[in-house]
Amino acid sequence: MAEILPLKAWRYAEKLCENLEELTAPLFDVVSARQREVLYENPLNSIHLSVPQGENPAENARLTLEKWKKDQVLKQDSLPGIYVYYQYFRLPGDQEERCRKGFIAQIKAYDWEDQEILRHESTIVSAVNDRIDLLRATQIQASPTHGLYEDESNELENYMDAAMASPLYEVEDYQGVREVLAVIHDARVISRFLAVLKEKKVILADGHHRLEGAIEYRKLQKNSFPEAKWKGSDYHLMYLTNVHGNHLKILPTHRLFYGLKMSEQELFQRIQEWFDVRKVGDAEELENYTFQRKWSFGLIFSDEAYVIKFKLDRFEEVRRDIPEVLRGLDLVILHDILFEKILGLDSEEQRNSDQMAFERNFSRCLREVRGGKASFAIITREIELQQVLEVCKSGAVMPQKSTYFYPKALGGLLFGSIKQEEFEYDYGAFFEQIKK
């Protein structure tokens, strides 16, 4: 089952932590271009390691990391620990604050075929290659991926709550989420984390490209350090949260389409062959539309907006080469019918097409279409957590960008090094504690 280890995290020096909000960075694909520009303006922001710029971005990140270490911008903790990470947040309409509880550790970068870490989305090749290049150059991870595990006993939450009595940091992030980080160094307690996860499979919620990059990097390094009992290149930084008793919220990710080669009228006629169509008075109404019936979507053109509902009597024409647990999902219907059968993009072309974009922000979708940049937008509803779990356990994968777990883990709170001399430690002591 899943093997995790504590880590000796690299963190910003204490003298810099008074302004930690200015040094952390969200994932690249959840903020606007203008927001990213602001992050890049700060020469010490973690985005320079997570998404470096320039003609040779990976090399630039390596040089930046070396300088930060030399100048003691970053310092490595001397002892390995489990880093407890709580995110306090509200959704629109919430009166009470929610809290998603979890912890950050190193997890072995298993092959997908091992079925120890279960994925649910397809990946884009170019994005994976970028992650491999960055790992090869820096051997550090600036933001954790997000994994889920199932433990009805909630044993680990007691240890995490206790650690939160003495937090390392408390910051407010770019979206108003209160991010709190603490650490556990007690070997006996750490051994319980290792023991609990040893009996679990992990479901990858977010970070498919980064984990796939780590898997490929592990393969590239398979002959390195043959005498090492624990190799840094075998592991990957992950934020782990319990499915049970936790605030796990999935938000929808909408679709934008660019460069339509047929007229809007022709596309609309083809859509009517497959979907029941109802005109909406104002496109803004779709932002809070509940889409009660499955296989329903919002459709926004520059001048008109509609609710479209897939015709139930045509379900038998949806691709039959995939498991039933996948075949009935909203986004599978959308991608198979609209993007493949109507627009002619097969699944591989969809993964790599520059005509498709994924956008969580409804207002941006509206602006892109009304401003004449995008040909149309498809407004989707959120997928249910139980559906994600069922797909993962079936071994199938959904279309890319099917889920948006909110809030996203923040980058820059800590960094996980897989450089062997920085990773090296007698981790066996923690496993010995399990036997006692």
C-alpha positions as CSV (number, residue, x, y, z in Angstrom):
1,M,0.0,0.0,0.0
2,A,1.0,3.7,0.0
3,E,4.4,4.4,1.6
4,I,4.9,7.9,3.0
5,L,7.8,9.5,4.7
6,P,8.3,12.7,6.8
7,L,10.4,15.3,5.2
8,K,13.1,17.8,6.1
9,A,11.4,20.8,4.5
10,W,13.1,23.8,3.1
11,R,11.2,26.9,4.3
12,Y,11.6,30.7,4.0
13,A,14.0,32.1,6.6
14,E,12.3,33.4,9.7
15,K,13.3,37.0,8.9
16,L,11.1,36.9,5.8
17,C,8.1,35.2,7.2
18,E,6.4,38.4,8.4
19,N,5.4,39.0,4.8
20,L,4.9,35.4,3.8
21,E,1.7,36.2,1.9
22,E,4.0,38.0,-0.6
23,L,6.2,35.0,-1.1
24,T,3.6,32.3,-1.6
25,A,2.0,31.5,-5.0
26,P,-1.2,29.7,-6.1
27,L,-1.1,27.1,-8.8
28,F,-0.4,28.6,-12.2
29,D,-3.7,27.7,-13.8
30,V,-6.0,29.2,-11.2
31,V,-5.0,32.8,-11.4
32,S,-5.2,35.4,-14.2
33,A,-2.3,36.6,-16.3
34,R,-2.3,39.9,-14.4
35,Q,-2.2,38.2,-11.0
36,R,0.8,36.2,-12.2
37,E,2.6,39.3,-13.3
38,V,2.3,40.7,-9.8
39,L,3.8,37.5,-8.4
40,Y,6.7,37.6,-10.8
41,E,7.5,41.2,-9.8
42,N,8.6,39.9,-6.4
43,P,12.1,38.4,-6.9
44,L,11.7,36.1,-3.9
45,N,8.2,34.8,-4.7
46,S,8.1,31.0,-4.9
47,I,6.6,31.2,-8.4
48,H,10.2,31.6,-9.7
49,L,10.7,28.0,-8.7
50,S,7.3,26.5,-9.5
51,V,6.7,28.2,-12.8
52,P,10.0,29.9,-13.9
53,Q,10.2,32.2,-16.9
54,G,12.8,32.9,-19.6
55,E,14.2,31.1,-22.6
56,N,15.5,28.3,-20.4
57,P,13.0,28.3,-17.5
58,A,14.3,25.1,-15.8
59,E,17.9,26.4,-15.7
60,N,16.7,29.8,-14.4
61,A,14.9,28.0,-11.6
62,R,18.1,26.1,-10.7
63,L,20.2,29.2,-10.5
64,T,17.5,31.0,-8.5
65,L,17.4,28.0,-6.0
66,E,21.1,28.0,-5.6
67,K,21.2,31.7,-4.9
68,W,18.4,31.5,-2.4
69,K,20.1,28.7,-0.5
70,K,23.5,30.5,-0.6
71,D,21.8,33.8,0.7
72,Q,19.8,31.8,3.2
73,V,16.5,33.0,1.8
74,L,15.6,29.3,2.2
75,K,16.7,27.1,5.1
76,Q,16.3,23.4,5.6
77,D,14.7,22.0,8.8
78,S,17.2,19.8,10.5
79,L,14.7,17.1,11.5
80,P,12.1,15.4,9.3
81,G,8.5,16.1,10.2
82,I,4.9,15.7,9.2
83,Y,3.6,19.2,8.2
84,V,0.0,19.7,9.3
85,Y,-1.9,21.9,6.9
86,Y,-5.4,23.4,7.6
87,Q,-7.3,25.6,5.2
88,Y,-10.1,27.7,6.5
89,F,-12.5,29.0,3.9
90,R,-16.1,30.1,3.1
91,L,-18.0,29.6,-0.1
92,P,-20.6,32.2,-1.4
93,G,-23.6,32.1,0.9
94,D,-21.7,30.4,3.8
95,Q,-22.2,31.8,7.3
96,E,-19.9,29.5,9.0
97,E,-16.2,28.9,8.2
98,R,-15.2,25.5,6.8
99,C,-11.9,23.8,7.5
100,R,-10.2,21.3,5.3
101,K,-7.7,19.3,7.4
102,G,-4.6,17.5,6.0
103,F,-0.9,17.0,6.2
104,I,2.1,17.3,3.8
105,A,4.5,14.4,3.5
106,Q,6.7,12.6,0.9
107,I,4.9,9.7,-0.9
108,K,6.5,7.1,-3.2
109,A,6.0,8.0,-6.8
110,Y,4.3,4.8,-7.8
111,D,3.6,3.8,-11.4
112,W,-0.1,4.2,-12.2
113,E,-0.2,0.5,-12.9
114,D,0.7,-0.3,-9.3
115,Q,-2.8,1.0,-8.3
116,E,-1.4,2.5,-5.1
117,I,-2.1,6.1,-6.2
118,L,-5.3,6.2,-8.3
119,R,-5.8,9.0,-10.9
120,H,-9.1,10.2,-12.4
121,E,-8.0,12.6,-15.2
122,S,-6.1,12.5,-18.5
123,T,-2.9,14.5,-18.8
124,I,-1.3,16.7,-21.5
125,V,2.1,15.5,-22.7
126,S,3.8,18.9,-23.0
127,A,2.8,19.9,-19.4
128,V,4.3,16.6,-18.1
129,N,7.6,17.2,-20.0
130,D,7.9,20.7,-18.4
131,R,7.6,19.2,-15.0
132,I,10.3,16.6,-15.7
133,D,12.7,19.2,-16.9
134,L,12.1,21.3,-13.8
135,L,12.6,18.3,-11.5
136,R,15.8,17.4,-13.3
137,A,17.2,20.9,-13.0
138,T,16.2,21.8,-9.4
139,Q,15.4,18.5,-7.6
140,I,12.9,20.4,-5.5
141,Q,9.1,20.7,-5.3
142,A,7.6,24.1,-4.6
143,S,4.0,23.0,-4.2
144,P,2.4,19.7,-3.1
145,T,-0.1,17.7,-5.2
146,H,-3.3,16.8,-3.4
147,G,-4.2,13.2,-2.5
148,L,-7.2,11.7,-0.7
149,Y,-7.3,8.7,1.6
150,E,-10.2,7.0,3.4
151,D,-10.0,6.5,7.1
152,E,-13.3,6.4,9.0
153,S,-11.6,6.2,12.4
154,N,-10.2,9.8,11.9
155,E,-7.3,8.8,14.1
156,L,-4.8,11.2,12.5
157,E,-7.0,14.2,13.0
158,N,-6.4,14.1,16.8
159,Y,-2.7,14.4,16.3
160,M,-3.2,17.2,13.7
161,D,-5.5,19.2,16.0
162,A,-2.9,19.0,18.7
163,A,-0.1,20.2,16.4
164,M,-2.3,23.2,15.4
165,A,-2.0,24.6,19.0
166,S,1.4,25.8,18.0
167,P,1.4,26.8,14.3
168,L,4.4,27.8,12.3
169,Y,2.5,30.1,10.0
170,E,-0.9,31.6,9.5
171,V,-1.5,33.5,6.3
172,E,-4.3,34.7,4.1
173,D,-3.9,33.7,0.5
174,Y,-4.9,35.2,-2.8
175,Q,-8.5,34.0,-2.5
176,G,-9.1,34.9,1.1
177,V,-8.4,31.4,2.4
178,R,-6.8,31.2,5.8
179,E,-3.8,28.9,5.5
180,V,-2.3,27.5,8.7
181,L,0.8,25.2,8.8
182,A,2.2,23.3,11.8
183,V,4.8,20.5,12.2
184,I,5.0,17.2,14.1
185,H,8.5,15.9,15.0
186,D,7.5,13.3,17.5
187,A,8.8,10.0,16.1
188,R,6.0,8.0,17.8
189,V,3.3,10.2,16.3
190,I,4.9,10.2,12.9
191,S,5.0,6.4,12.9
192,R,1.2,6.4,13.3
193,F,0.9,8.5,10.1
194,L,3.1,6.0,8.2
195,A,1.2,3.1,9.6
196,V,-2.3,4.4,8.8
197,L,-1.3,5.3,5.2
198,K,0.4,2.0,4.7
199,E,-3.0,0.4,4.8
200,K,-4.5,2.9,2.3
201,K,-4.7,3.6,-1.4
202,V,-4.4,7.3,-2.3
203,I,-6.8,9.0,-4.7
204,L,-5.1,11.9,-6.6
205,A,-7.4,14.9,-6.4
206,D,-5.1,17.5,-8.0
207,G,-1.7,17.6,-9.6
208,H,-1.8,14.9,-12.2
209,H,0.9,16.5,-14.4
210,R,3.3,17.1,-11.5
211,L,2.9,13.5,-10.2
212,E,3.3,12.0,-13.7
213,G,6.4,14.1,-14.0
214,A,7.7,12.7,-10.7
215,I,7.0,9.2,-11.9
216,E,9.0,9.7,-15.1
217,Y,11.8,11.3,-13.2
218,R,12.0,8.4,-10.8
219,K,12.4,6.1,-13.8
220,L,15.2,8.3,-15.2
221,Q,17.1,8.0,-11.9
222,K,16.6,4.3,-11.3
223,N,20.3,3.6,-11.5
224,S,21.4,6.5,-9.2
225,F,22.6,5.9,-5.6
226,P,22.4,2.1,-5.7
227,E,23.4,1.9,-2.1
228,A,20.8,4.2,-0.7
229,K,17.9,2.6,1.2
230,W,15.7,5.6,0.6
231,K,16.2,7.6,-2.6
232,G,15.0,11.1,-2.9
233,S,14.1,10.6,-6.6
234,D,11.6,7.9,-5.6
235,Y,9.4,10.3,-3.7
236,H,7.0,13.1,-4.3
237,L,5.6,16.0,-2.2
238,M,1.8,15.5,-1.4
239,Y,-0.9,17.1,0.7
240,L,-3.1,14.3,2.0
241,T,-6.7,14.8,3.3
242,N,-9.2,12.3,4.7
243,V,-12.3,11.8,2.7
244,H,-14.3,11.2,5.9
245,G,-15.3,14.0,8.2
246,N,-13.6,16.7,6.0
247,H,-14.7,19.7,4.0
248,L,-14.0,18.5,0.4
249,K,-15.6,20.8,-2.1
250,I,-15.4,20.3,-5.9
251,L,-16.1,23.3,-8.1
252,P,-17.0,23.2,-11.8
253,T,-14.5,23.9,-14.5
254,H,-16.1,25.5,-17.6
255,R,-15.0,25.1,-21.3
256,L,-14.0,27.8,-23.7
257,F,-13.7,27.1,-27.5
258,Y,-11.7,29.2,-29.9
259,G,-11.5,29.4,-33.7
260,L,-14.8,27.8,-34.6
261,K,-14.6,26.8,-38.3
262,M,-18.3,26.6,-38.9
263,S,-20.9,29.3,-38.4
264,E,-22.7,29.7,-35.1
265,Q,-26.0,28.8,-36.9
266,E,-24.6,25.5,-38.2
267,L,-23.1,24.6,-34.8
268,F,-26.5,25.4,-33.2
269,Q,-28.3,23.2,-35.6
270,R,-26.0,20.3,-35.0
271,I,-26.3,20.8,-31.2
272,Q,-30.1,20.6,-31.5
273,E,-29.8,17.1,-33.0
274,W,-28.3,15.9,-29.8
275,F,-29.6,18.2,-27.1
276,D,-32.9,19.8,-26.1
277,V,-32.3,23.5,-26.1
278,R,-33.9,26.3,-24.1
279,K,-33.1,30.0,-24.5
280,V,-32.0,31.9,-21.5
281,G,-32.9,35.6,-21.2
282,D,-29.5,36.7,-19.9
283,A,-26.3,34.8,-19.9
284,E,-25.5,36.0,-16.4
285,E,-28.3,33.8,-15.1
286,L,-26.2,30.8,-15.9
287,E,-23.7,31.6,-13.2
288,N,-26.1,30.4,-10.5
289,Y,-28.1,28.0,-12.5
290,T,-28.4,24.7,-10.6
291,F,-28.6,22.2,-13.6
292,Q,-30.8,19.8,-11.7
293,R,-30.9,17.2,-14.5
294,K,-27.8,15.3,-15.4
295,W,-26.2,15.9,-18.8
296,S,-27.2,19.6,-18.7
297,F,-25.0,22.5,-19.6
298,G,-25.0,26.2,-20.3
299,L,-24.1,27.4,-23.8
300,I,-23.0,31.0,-24.3
301,F,-22.5,32.6,-27.7
302,S,-21.7,36.3,-28.2
303,D,-25.3,37.4,-28.3
304,E,-27.4,34.5,-26.9
305,A,-27.3,32.0,-24.1
306,Y,-29.0,28.6,-23.7
307,V,-29.4,25.7,-21.4
308,I,-28.8,22.5,-23.4
309,K,-29.8,19.0,-22.1
310,F,-28.6,15.8,-23.8
311,K,-31.4,13.8,-25.2
312,L,-31.8,10.7,-23.1
313,D,-32.9,8.5,-26.0
314,R,-29.5,9.0,-27.7
315,F,-27.5,7.7,-24.8
316,E,-26.9,4.4,-26.6
317,E,-24.8,6.3,-29.2
318,V,-22.3,7.5,-26.5
319,R,-19.0,5.6,-26.8
320,R,-19.3,2.0,-25.6
321,D,-15.6,1.3,-25.1
322,I,-15.4,2.8,-21.6
323,P,-16.8,1.6,-18.3
324,E,-20.4,2.5,-17.4
325,V,-19.2,4.4,-14.3
326,L,-17.4,6.8,-16.7
327,R,-19.8,6.7,-19.6
328,G,-22.7,8.4,-17.7
329,L,-20.7,11.4,-16.4
330,D,-21.6,14.9,-17.6
331,L,-18.2,15.7,-18.9
332,V,-17.8,12.5,-20.8
333,I,-21.1,13.2,-22.5
334,L,-19.9,16.7,-23.3
335,H,-16.6,15.7,-24.7
336,D,-17.8,12.8,-26.7
337,I,-20.9,14.4,-28.2
338,L,-20.0,18.1,-28.5
339,F,-16.3,18.1,-29.0
340,E,-15.9,14.8,-30.9
341,K,-19.1,14.0,-32.7
342,I,-20.1,17.6,-33.5
343,L,-16.8,19.4,-33.7
344,G,-14.7,16.5,-34.9
345,L,-11.9,16.5,-32.3
346,D,-11.1,13.0,-31.1
347,S,-9.9,12.5,-27.5
348,E,-6.2,12.8,-28.4
349,E,-6.8,16.1,-30.3
350,Q,-8.8,17.4,-27.3
351,R,-5.9,16.7,-25.0
352,N,-3.5,18.8,-27.1
353,S,-5.8,21.3,-28.9
354,D,-5.1,25.0,-28.5
355,Q,-8.8,25.6,-29.4
356,M,-9.9,24.4,-26.0
357,A,-9.4,26.2,-22.7
358,F,-10.5,25.5,-19.2
359,E,-11.8,28.2,-17.0
360,R,-13.3,28.1,-13.4
361,N,-14.3,31.8,-13.4
362,F,-17.7,32.3,-14.9
363,S,-17.2,36.0,-15.5
364,R,-14.0,35.4,-17.5
365,C,-15.9,32.9,-19.7
366,L,-18.5,35.6,-20.4
367,R,-15.8,38.2,-21.1
368,E,-13.9,35.9,-23.5
369,V,-17.1,35.2,-25.5
370,R,-18.6,38.7,-25.5
371,G,-15.2,40.2,-26.3
372,G,-15.0,38.1,-29.5
373,K,-12.0,36.1,-28.4
374,A,-13.7,32.8,-27.7
375,S,-16.3,31.4,-30.1
376,F,-18.5,30.0,-27.3
377,A,-18.4,28.8,-23.7
378,I,-19.9,25.7,-22.1
379,I,-20.9,26.2,-18.5
380,T,-20.7,22.9,-16.4
381,R,-21.8,21.8,-13.0
382,E,-19.6,20.3,-10.4
383,I,-18.9,16.6,-10.2
384,E,-19.7,14.7,-7.0
385,L,-17.0,13.4,-4.8
386,Q,-18.5,9.9,-4.8
387,Q,-18.3,9.9,-8.6
388,V,-14.6,10.7,-8.5
389,L,-14.0,7.9,-6.0
390,E,-15.9,5.4,-8.2
391,V,-14.0,6.4,-11.3
392,C,-10.7,6.1,-9.6
393,K,-11.4,2.7,-8.2
394,S,-12.6,1.5,-11.7
395,G,-9.2,2.3,-13.2
396,A,-10.8,4.7,-15.8
397,V,-9.9,8.3,-16.3
398,M,-12.1,11.3,-17.0
399,P,-11.4,14.1,-19.5
400,Q,-8.8,16.6,-18.4
401,K,-9.8,19.3,-16.0
402,S,-12.9,17.4,-14.8
403,T,-12.4,18.4,-11.1
404,Y,-11.5,21.5,-9.3
405,F,-11.0,20.7,-5.6
406,Y,-11.4,24.0,-3.6
407,P,-9.4,25.5,-2.1
408,K,-6.1,24.6,-3.9
409,A,-3.0,23.9,-1.9
410,L,-0.7,27.0,-1.8
411,G,2.8,26.9,-3.1
412,G,5.8,28.3,-1.1
413,L,4.7,27.4,2.5
414,L,7.4,24.7,2.3
415,F,9.6,23.0,-0.3
416,G,10.4,19.3,-0.6
417,S,13.9,18.4,-1.8
418,I,14.6,15.1,-3.5
419,K,18.3,15.9,-3.8
420,Q,19.9,12.9,-2.2
421,E,22.2,14.6,0.2
422,E,19.3,16.8,1.4
423,F,16.9,13.9,1.5
424,E,19.2,11.4,3.3
425,Y,18.0,10.3,6.7
426,D,17.6,7.1,8.7
427,Y,13.8,6.8,8.1
428,G,13.9,3.3,9.4
429,A,13.6,4.7,12.9
430,F,10.0,5.7,12.2
431,F,9.2,2.2,10.9
432,E,10.7,0.7,14.0
433,Q,8.3,2.7,16.1
434,I,5.4,1.1,14.2
435,K,6.5,-2.3,15.4
436,K,6.5,-1.3,19.1
